[in-house]
């Protein structure tokens, strides 16, 4: 099977989140056969829900589609390094591969900060691929916060 990045779909979701006034983060869950199971952008402000991160929303929708709490063999593409809470949800869902764009030195939980997957308490360790469309992902975030100041 040839690798095909789905980061462009995640970036679309991030742009839509920014247009709604949300921090521009997008996520897409891909089935083992390459089908898009779910896509989401941040909705924490809109839903008044601190857990309504793009990753969590996309994982919830993908689980509903598959009627399963596990996404075995699935991939997730996220425009920003997941926080510790999202990383824990990724582990709980048993996602096979995590692809993300920009690093998050302040709140990241994968390669920075908590490093959730490096702890023995983590029940699952996805393959991790960082830096996918990192410049574009970081530029969206930078522009969003510059316009807020």
Order of alpha helices (4+ residues) and beta strands (2+ residues): alpha-beta-beta-alpha-alpha-beta-alpha-beta-beta-alpha
